[in-house]
Amino acid sequence: MQLFTRVLQNQYHDSVVLMLAARELKQLPQVADAAYMMGTAANKDLLQQGSLLDASAEAARANDLIIAVRVVDGSPDILDQAQKLLSQHHPPITSEAGTSDTLRGVMRAHPDANIAVISVAGAYAAREAREALVGGLHVLLFSDNVSLADELALKRLAVQHGLLLMGPGAGTAILNGVGFGFANQVPRGPVGIVSAAGTGLQEVSTLLAKHGLGLSQAVGTGGRDLSQAVGGLMFFSAMDALAADPPTELIILISKPPDADIAQKLLVKAGEIKKPVVVCLLGADAPPSLPANVHFTRTLEECALRAHAIYTKSTADIAQIAACEDGALRQAAAALAAARSPLRKYIRALYSGGTLCYESQVIWQGTLPDPVYSNAPLDKKFKLTDANQSQGHTAVDLGEEEFTVGRPHPMIDNELRITRMAQEAADPQAAVILLDVVLGYGAHSDPAGELSKAIGKLRAEYPEVIWICSVTGTEGDPQVLSKSVNILKEAGVIVCGSNAQAARLAASLVQEGDTPHD
């Protein structure tokens, strides 16, 4: 085996382009492994783990692109081929009016456009977003690594112009029935959503769709919007827009617990809306009193069920509905739990959706006697020392910046998660490996299929490990919800109806001395 590397200085390429080029390069018979990665410290660690790091790659800077190829038999010429593949997967921006490589050119070519989706390196994203706003466009700023100062300036500019600046790090929005970023195909309907949590928006909207409720609009604001520094500028603007929107009959607000002052302002503002409002502040304690139109929930599942009950005027007990579904799953999993080794006692959860990772930790906080460690913990004292190494019960958000700088998001590319799955299954203390599978536009074309192949191999090697997942999606998604669920079940995975249900099941299966029961 020989390792060849090339460092391209000051070159940035979209993570999807890097993924596509790497996949094609790995198909060559002489190539044992390959990677295209930006030269960040986290990416160098990943290259080191894959035996793809040498001195030249180690010297690369964060803005440099590393091409690393390990060959069974070959020459350095493979690097020329690797660079050629990269250029083939990076076509110019085209439009009906011709070709343009600038936002301004595209805007001139499409004067009727009213929204720009920006996904470039964080260092350049703010400049492009500012130009779009000045040009009168709403902006979905998918890019992360944008400074807080730039976010605040951009959102102030958006408010001045009566525009939406969704982001940075806004992964999902659905406007007038059109999905942006990681969006699911949900029906049109009476529910409007404002969310500072991308996969939270996806989970709630797809759970609503399963119950026959559709969306009027769904606005993702970016995770920092409800911080004290940003002050909810876009969140509150979107609330105003939905309050004035006739097709929106019920409003859902989703966020991790924000700053206390901002949370109070949010509840006051929600109370001023002349429509029912369901507030989901994940894991937060319910306030002692609420306006009559405001309903408080602590999980995404509870949020969707509560919204459905309010709209349909149902009096069914939401907690009882969830408990019945949980009981059936626990009974089905009892044999698997009984067969596991006593040494295998920990949950290892590998998430592509950060909000789903957070929701599970909220649930485990009240059910597991031992702490849950994470790279994105509820309590900083339980932060993983090394995000690449689990300890005890562990929930890893693979969509955090430490994993995504210079790499495709885990909703797009399963490679990093599959590697981590093998690492966890090999750990003799791992009892349950828990996954989220997120469908929809922008996501991997067949995540269930790719993950199932890897799970099948790992189950054959480590039969005591229990595999649990939830699938966030709809029948209208390109990957098709029922098809994805069946693929996973055929691979021996216990598939749950929601992320919250998967978290509860995992907790029940690792309780010391507790045999799952109905």
Secondary structure, 3 states (H helix, E strand, C coil): CEEEEEEECCCCCCHHHHHHHHHHHHCCCCEEEEEEEECCHHHHHHHHHCCCCCHHHHCCCCCCEEEEEEECCCCCHHHHHHHHHHHHCCCCCEECCEECCCHHHHHHHCCCCCEEEECCCHHHHHHHHHHHHHCCCEEEECCCCCCHHHHHHHHHHHHHCCCCEECCCCCEEEECCEEEECECCCCEEEEEEEECCHHHHHHHHHHHHHCCCCEEEEEECCCCCCCCCCCCHHHHHHHHHHHCCCCCCEEEEEECCCCHHHHHHHHHHHHCCCCCEEEEECCCCCCCCCCCCEEEECCHHHHHHHHHHHHHCCCCCHHHHHHHHHHHHHHHHHHHHHHCCCCCCEEEEEECCHHHHHHHHHHHHCCCCCCEEECCCCCHHHECCCCCCCCCEEEEECCCHHHHCCCCCCCCCCHHHHHHHHHHHHCCCEEEEEEEEECCECCCCCHHHHHHHHHHHHHHHCCCCEEEEEEECCCCCCCCHHHHHHHHHHCCCEEECCHHHHHHHHHHHHCCCCCCCC
